[in-house]
């Protein structure tokens, strides 16, 4: 009853106040008819509060996202499934789901009645131009009396997450050569011409193919021995994303930072589809990519990456050096000076392929500027001189239209200039 009184609407409180006022006037004036009216007006909100407070609706709620992961600018359909698990029908219900502002206004629906053991499904769409991981839920249900005097809200506890990934654009096929690094039971071994005596066997494990049994070692050791698995070769590479706030310009989806994230996502997805064992590095260091596919793990990580307060690429360069087996390094860079470029240039060694996608941030800051500034040109000259392949990404240009420059050698790009 007390919870029902707390849930009185403005109309219910007005009825109650009017009834009390009429009751006082009836006593002061001695009007019995006014007394009857006062009792009626007071009893209406009290009865409504008692009925709503004693309502024992038992509803179950389930939510489905289709798809649970969408690209920035795409839509997802949210399906709510409400089931009345009691033997009593419900009254008027107002259903409201909780969604962040970035996904749009909160969806509200009015259900007249759900019969006993009945089910209702409600669909609505959400869309975001901003990437991120957005919580959806919990769902709240408002129970009203027929006169609109009492409104009681009850909430579920379950919620789901919608992952909005960066925009990925298809890139032209570009051949990026690099070293190969292996994985398996052992590093590659040359088999001697005399036979397989030099093959290093190991103990038999449950589930090993009996066709791989090394009988000579088995006879010598007195226990079952099998040949080691052949080396499984996999190309390895690293993707560096410059997230320094000081290296970018603008806000929102058209900022240089969001352009860099989208470019990194597009490059990473293409390389992952080509079978590259990829790792993600930012100016904060190496990022952990969860299991379940490199491309999806990369996109999930890039969906929530934020601009950092770092002033240099020191930690990112250090993380790249720790991965000495990388045959390919692709760096998506914001504004940088020659000194920072020299530190990054030294990461490339031997036959490693280095590709630097350099955002011409001056184009975001000063859209009327047609040519890169001196800082950009100096940094590009340093990287190109060290053998990096440099790709210039101006404002308003898609990474797909300039990605073919990644096939050109750094020294040729340095001579080619801005043309």
C-alpha positions as CSV (number, residue, x, y, z in Angstrom):
1,X,0.0,0.0,0.0
2,X,2.8,2.4,0.9
3,X,4.6,1.7,-2.3
4,X,1.4,2.3,-4.2
5,X,0.9,5.7,-2.6
6,X,4.5,6.6,-3.6
7,X,3.7,5.7,-7.2
8,X,0.7,8.1,-7.4
9,X,0.8,10.2,-10.6
10,X,0.1,13.9,-10.8
11,X,-3.5,13.1,-11.5
12,X,-3.7,10.7,-8.5
13,X,-2.1,13.3,-6.1
14,X,-4.5,16.0,-7.4
15,X,-7.5,13.7,-6.7
16,X,-6.2,13.0,-3.2
17,X,-5.6,16.7,-2.5
18,X,-9.0,17.6,-3.9
19,X,-10.7,15.0,-1.8
20,X,-9.0,16.1,1.4
21,X,-10.0,19.7,0.7
22,X,-13.6,18.7,0.0
23,X,-13.6,16.7,3.2
24,X,-12.5,19.7,5.3
25,X,-15.1,21.9,3.6
26,X,-17.8,19.3,4.3
27,X,-17.0,19.3,8.0
28,X,-16.8,23.1,8.2
29,X,-20.0,23.7,6.2
30,X,-22.0,20.7,7.4
31,X,-22.7,19.6,3.9
32,X,-23.4,15.8,3.8
33,X,-23.5,15.7,0.0
34,X,-20.1,17.3,-0.2
35,X,-18.9,14.7,2.3
36,X,-20.0,11.9,0.1
37,X,-18.2,13.4,-2.9
38,X,-15.1,13.9,-0.8
39,X,-15.1,10.3,0.3
40,X,-15.5,9.1,-3.3
41,X,-12.7,11.3,-4.6
42,X,-10.3,10.2,-1.8
43,X,-11.2,6.5,-2.2
44,X,-10.4,6.4,-6.0
45,X,-6.6,6.9,-5.8
46,X,-6.4,4.8,-2.5
47,X,-8.1,1.9,-4.1
48,X,-6.0,2.2,-7.3
49,X,-2.8,2.3,-5.2
50,X,-3.9,-0.8,-3.3
51,X,-4.7,-2.8,-6.4
52,X,-1.5,-1.8,-8.2
53,X,0.6,-2.5,-5.1
54,X,-0.9,-6.0,-4.8
55,X,-0.4,-6.8,-8.4
56,X,1.9,-9.8,-8.7
57,X,2.7,-9.9,-12.4
58,X,5.5,-12.3,-13.2
59,X,7.1,-11.5,-16.5
60,X,10.2,-13.0,-18.1
61,X,12.2,-11.0,-20.5
62,X,14.7,-12.0,-23.2
63,X,16.6,-9.8,-25.6
64,X,18.2,-10.6,-28.9
65,X,20.5,-8.5,-31.0
66,X,20.7,-9.0,-34.8
67,X,23.5,-8.6,-35.5
68,X,25.3,-8.3,-32.1
69,X,28.2,-6.6,-33.9
70,X,27.7,-3.9,-36.5
71,X,29.8,-1.4,-38.4
72,X,29.6,2.3,-37.6
73,X,26.7,3.7,-39.5
74,X,24.9,0.3,-39.7
75,X,21.8,-0.8,-38.0
76,X,21.0,-3.6,-35.6
77,X,17.5,-5.0,-34.7
78,X,16.7,-5.5,-31.0
79,X,14.0,-8.0,-30.3
80,X,12.4,-8.0,-26.9
81,X,10.4,-11.1,-25.8
82,X,8.0,-10.7,-22.9
83,X,6.3,-13.7,-21.4
84,X,3.5,-13.7,-18.7
85,X,4.4,-16.8,-16.7
86,X,1.4,-16.4,-14.3
87,X,-2.2,-17.6,-14.8
88,X,-3.6,-14.1,-14.6
89,X,-3.7,-11.6,-17.5
90,X,-1.8,-8.4,-17.1
91,X,-3.3,-4.9,-17.4
92,X,-2.0,-1.9,-19.3
93,X,1.8,-2.0,-19.6
94,X,4.3,0.6,-20.8
95,X,7.6,-1.0,-21.8
96,X,10.8,1.1,-22.0
97,X,14.3,-0.2,-22.9
98,X,17.4,1.6,-21.8
99,X,19.8,2.6,-24.6
100,X,22.7,5.1,-24.6
101,X,22.1,8.4,-26.2
102,X,24.5,7.5,-29.1
103,X,22.0,4.8,-30.2
104,X,19.1,7.1,-30.3
105,X,16.0,7.8,-28.2
106,X,14.8,5.3,-25.6
107,X,12.2,3.0,-27.3
108,X,8.8,3.0,-25.6
109,X,5.8,0.6,-26.3
110,X,2.4,0.3,-24.8
111,X,0.9,-3.2,-24.4
112,X,-2.8,-3.3,-23.7
113,X,-2.8,-6.8,-22.2
114,X,-0.8,-10.0,-22.1
115,X,-3.0,-13.1,-21.5
116,X,-2.0,-15.8,-19.1
117,X,1.1,-17.7,-20.4
118,X,1.1,-15.3,-23.3
119,X,4.1,-14.0,-25.2
120,X,4.7,-10.7,-26.9
121,X,7.7,-9.8,-29.1
122,X,8.7,-6.2,-29.8
123,X,11.3,-5.1,-32.4
124,X,13.1,-1.8,-32.7
125,X,16.2,-0.6,-34.5
126,X,19.3,1.1,-33.2
127,X,22.0,2.9,-35.2
128,X,25.2,4.6,-34.2
129,X,27.7,6.7,-36.3
130,X,30.2,6.3,-33.4
131,X,32.1,3.1,-32.7
132,X,32.2,1.6,-29.2
133,X,30.6,-1.0,-26.9
134,X,27.2,0.2,-25.9
135,X,25.0,-1.4,-23.1
136,X,21.4,-2.1,-24.0
137,X,19.1,-2.6,-21.0
138,X,17.8,-3.2,-18.5
139,X,14.2,-3.2,-19.5
140,X,11.6,-1.4,-17.3
141,X,7.9,-2.0,-17.2
142,X,5.4,0.5,-16.0
143,X,2.1,-0.8,-14.5
144,X,-0.8,1.7,-14.6
145,X,-4.3,1.6,-13.3
146,X,-7.2,2.2,-15.8
147,X,-7.7,5.8,-14.5
148,X,-4.0,6.8,-14.7
149,X,-3.9,7.6,-11.0
150,X,-1.0,5.2,-10.1
151,X,2.1,4.3,-12.0
152,X,4.5,1.6,-10.7
153,X,7.8,0.9,-12.4
154,X,9.5,-2.5,-12.2
155,X,12.9,-3.2,-13.9
156,X,14.6,-6.4,-15.1
157,X,18.3,-6.9,-14.4
158,X,19.5,-8.4,-17.7
159,X,21.3,-6.3,-20.2
160,X,23.3,-6.9,-23.5
161,X,26.1,-5.2,-25.3
162,X,26.1,-4.0,-28.9
163,X,29.6,-3.6,-30.4
164,X,29.9,-1.0,-33.1
165,X,33.1,-1.5,-35.0
166,X,35.0,1.0,-37.1
167,X,34.2,1.4,-40.8
168,X,36.0,-1.2,-42.9
169,X,36.5,-0.4,-46.6
170,X,37.7,-3.1,-49.1
171,X,41.3,-2.4,-50.1
172,X,43.0,-3.3,-53.4
173,X,45.3,-6.3,-53.4
174,X,48.8,-5.2,-52.7
175,X,51.7,-7.6,-52.4
176,X,53.6,-7.0,-49.2
177,X,56.6,-9.2,-48.9
178,X,57.9,-10.2,-45.4
179,X,59.8,-12.8,-43.5
180,X,58.1,-16.0,-42.4
181,X,58.0,-17.2,-38.9
182,X,56.8,-20.7,-37.9
183,X,54.8,-22.5,-35.3
184,X,54.5,-26.1,-34.3
185,X,56.4,-28.7,-32.4
186,X,59.8,-27.4,-33.5
187,X,61.7,-25.1,-35.8
188,X,62.4,-26.2,-39.3
189,X,65.0,-28.9,-39.7
190,X,66.7,-30.1,-42.8
191,X,66.4,-33.9,-43.3
192,X,69.7,-35.5,-44.1
193,X,70.0,-37.2,-47.4
194,X,70.9,-40.5,-45.7
195,X,67.4,-40.9,-44.4
196,X,65.2,-40.0,-41.5
197,X,67.8,-40.8,-38.8
198,X,68.2,-37.1,-38.1
199,X,64.5,-36.6,-37.6
200,X,64.0,-35.7,-33.9
201,X,61.2,-38.0,-32.6
202,X,59.2,-37.5,-29.4
203,X,57.1,-39.7,-27.1
204,X,53.8,-41.0,-28.3
205,X,50.8,-39.0,-27.2
206,X,47.2,-40.1,-26.9
207,X,45.5,-39.5,-30.3
208,X,48.7,-39.4,-32.4
209,X,48.5,-41.0,-35.8
210,X,50.1,-44.4,-35.8
211,X,51.4,-43.8,-39.3
212,X,53.8,-41.3,-37.7
213,X,55.5,-43.9,-35.5
214,X,59.3,-43.8,-35.8
215,X,60.0,-47.6,-35.4
216,X,63.8,-47.3,-35.3
217,X,63.6,-44.9,-32.3
218,X,60.9,-47.0,-30.7
219,X,63.2,-50.1,-30.8
220,X,66.1,-48.1,-29.5
221,X,64.2,-46.4,-26.6
222,X,61.9,-49.3,-25.7
223,X,58.8,-47.0,-25.9
224,X,56.6,-45.8,-28.7
225,X,58.1,-42.8,-30.4
226,X,56.5,-40.7,-33.2
227,X,57.9,-38.2,-35.7
228,X,57.4,-34.5,-34.8
229,X,54.8,-32.6,-36.7
230,X,56.1,-30.7,-39.7
231,X,56.7,-27.1,-39.3
232,X,53.5,-25.0,-39.8
233,X,54.6,-21.8,-41.4
234,X,52.7,-18.5,-40.8
235,X,53.5,-15.0,-41.8
236,X,53.7,-12.7,-38.9
237,X,53.2,-8.9,-38.7
238,X,52.4,-6.0,-36.5
239,X,49.9,-3.1,-36.9
240,X,50.8,0.1,-35.1
241,X,48.1,2.7,-34.5
242,X,49.0,6.2,-33.4
243,X,46.4,7.1,-30.8
244,X,48.1,10.2,-29.4
245,X,45.6,13.0,-28.9
246,X,48.2,15.6,-29.8
247,X,48.9,13.9,-33.1
248,X,45.3,14.3,-34.4
249,X,42.8,17.0,-35.2
250,X,39.0,17.3,-35.0
251,X,36.2,15.6,-33.3
252,X,33.6,13.1,-34.3
253,X,33.4,10.5,-37.1
254,X,35.3,12.8,-39.6
255,X,38.2,13.6,-37.3
256,X,41.7,12.4,-38.2
257,X,41.7,10.1,-35.2
258,X,38.6,8.2,-36.4
259,X,40.0,8.2,-39.9
260,X,43.2,6.5,-38.6
261,X,41.1,3.9,-36.7
262,X,39.1,3.1,-39.8
263,X,42.2,2.8,-41.9
264,X,43.8,0.5,-39.3
265,X,40.7,-1.7,-39.2
266,X,40.6,-1.9,-43.0
267,X,44.3,-2.8,-43.3
268,X,44.1,-5.3,-40.4
269,X,41.1,-7.1,-41.8
270,X,42.6,-7.5,-45.2
271,X,45.9,-8.8,-43.8
272,X,44.1,-11.2,-41.4
273,X,42.1,-12.5,-44.4
274,X,45.4,-13.1,-46.2
275,X,46.5,-15.4,-43.3
276,X,48.8,-13.0,-41.5
277,X,49.4,-13.6,-37.8
278,X,48.7,-10.1,-36.7
279,X,49.3,-8.3,-33.5
280,X,48.1,-4.8,-32.6
281,X,50.3,-2.1,-31.1
282,X,49.5,1.4,-30.0
283,X,51.6,4.2,-28.5
284,X,50.6,2.7,-25.2
285,X,52.2,-0.7,-26.0
286,X,50.9,-4.0,-27.3
287,X,47.2,-4.7,-27.2
288,X,45.8,-8.1,-26.3
289,X,43.7,-9.7,-29.1
290,X,41.2,-12.2,-27.7
291,X,40.7,-15.6,-29.3
292,X,38.0,-16.2,-31.9
293,X,39.5,-15.0,-35.1
294,X,42.1,-12.2,-35.7
295,X,39.8,-10.0,-37.7
296,X,36.9,-10.0,-35.2
297,X,39.2,-9.7,-32.2
298,X,41.0,-6.8,-33.9
299,X,37.7,-5.0,-34.7
300,X,36.4,-5.5,-31.2
301,X,39.6,-4.0,-29.8
302,X,39.5,-1.1,-32.2
303,X,35.9,-0.5,-31.4
304,X,36.8,0.7,-27.9
305,X,40.2,2.3,-28.5
306,X,40.4,5.9,-27.3
307,X,42.8,8.8,-27.8
308,X,45.7,8.8,-25.4
309,X,47.5,11.6,-23.6
310,X,51.0,10.3,-24.7
311,X,53.3,12.7,-26.4
312,X,55.6,10.2,-28.1
313,X,55.6,6.7,-29.7
314,X,58.2,5.4,-27.2
315,X,56.1,2.5,-25.8
316,X,54.7,1.6,-29.2
317,X,58.2,1.5,-30.8
318,X,59.4,-0.6,-27.8
319,X,56.6,-3.1,-28.3
320,X,57.5,-3.4,-32.0
321,X,61.1,-4.2,-31.2
322,X,60.1,-6.9,-28.8
323,X,58.3,-8.7,-31.6
324,X,61.5,-9.3,-33.5
325,X,59.9,-12.1,-35.6
326,X,57.6,-9.7,-37.5
327,X,58.1,-9.8,-41.2
328,X,55.8,-6.9,-41.8
329,X,55.0,-3.7,-39.9
330,X,52.2,-1.4,-40.9
331,X,52.1,1.9,-39.0
332,X,49.1,4.2,-39.2
333,X,50.4,7.6,-38.0
334,X,49.2,11.0,-37.0
335,X,51.3,14.1,-37.0
336,X,54.9,13.5,-36.1
337,X,58.3,15.2,-36.3
338,X,61.6,14.0,-37.7
339,X,62.9,12.8,-34.4
340,X,59.9,10.6,-33.7
341,X,60.1,9.3,-37.3
342,X,63.8,8.3,-36.8
343,X,62.9,6.3,-33.7
344,X,60.2,4.4,-35.7
345,X,62.5,4.0,-38.7
346,X,65.0,2.1,-36.7
347,X,62.4,-0.7,-36.1
348,X,62.8,-1.9,-39.7
349,X,65.7,-4.2,-40.2
350,X,66.9,-6.9,-42.6
351,X,64.2,-8.1,-45.0
352,X,61.4,-6.7,-42.9
353,X,58.8,-4.7,-44.9
354,X,57.7,-1.4,-43.3
355,X,54.6,0.5,-44.5
356,X,53.8,3.9,-43.0
357,X,50.3,5.3,-43.6
358,X,50.9,8.9,-42.7
359,X,47.8,11.1,-42.2
360,X,48.3,14.6,-43.5
361,X,46.8,16.1,-40.3
362,X,47.3,19.7,-41.6
363,X,44.4,19.0,-44.0
364,X,42.1,18.5,-41.1
365,X,43.3,21.5,-39.2
366,X,43.5,23.8,-42.3
367,X,41.3,22.3,-45.1
368,X,42.4,25.0,-47.6
369,X,46.0,23.7,-47.4
370,X,46.8,21.8,-50.6
371,X,50.3,20.5,-49.7
372,X,51.8,18.8,-46.6
373,X,53.5,21.0,-44.0
374,X,57.3,20.9,-43.4
375,X,56.9,18.5,-40.4
376,X,55.1,16.0,-42.5
377,X,57.6,16.2,-45.3
378,X,60.5,15.8,-42.9
379,X,59.0,12.8,-41.2
380,X,58.2,11.2,-44.5
381,X,61.7,11.8,-45.8
382,X,63.2,10.0,-42.8
383,X,60.9,7.0,-43.1
384,X,61.3,6.7,-46.9
385,X,65.1,7.1,-46.6
386,X,65.1,4.1,-44.1
387,X,63.3,1.9,-46.7
388,X,59.8,2.3,-45.4
389,X,56.9,2.4,-47.9
390,X,55.1,5.7,-47.2
391,X,51.4,6.2,-48.0
392,X,50.1,9.7,-47.6
393,X,46.4,9.9,-46.5
394,X,45.0,13.4,-46.9
395,X,41.7,14.7,-45.4
396,X,38.6,13.5,-47.1
397,X,40.4,10.7,-49.0
398,X,39.6,7.0,-48.5
399,X,42.4,4.6,-47.6
400,X,41.3,2.4,-50.5
401,X,42.3,5.1,-53.0
402,X,45.8,5.4,-51.8
403,X,46.6,1.9,-50.5
404,X,48.3,1.0,-53.8
405,X,51.2,3.2,-52.8
406,X,52.1,0.6,-50.2
407,X,53.5,-1.5,-53.1
408,X,56.1,1.1,-53.9
409,X,59.5,1.2,-52.3
410,X,60.2,3.9,-49.8
411,X,63.1,5.4,-51.7
412,X,61.0,5.6,-54.9
413,X,58.2,7.4,-52.9
414,X,60.8,9.8,-51.5
415,X,61.8,10.8,-55.0
416,X,58.3,10.9,-56.3
417,X,57.3,13.5,-53.7
418,X,53.7,14.7,-53.6
419,X,52.8,14.0,-57.1
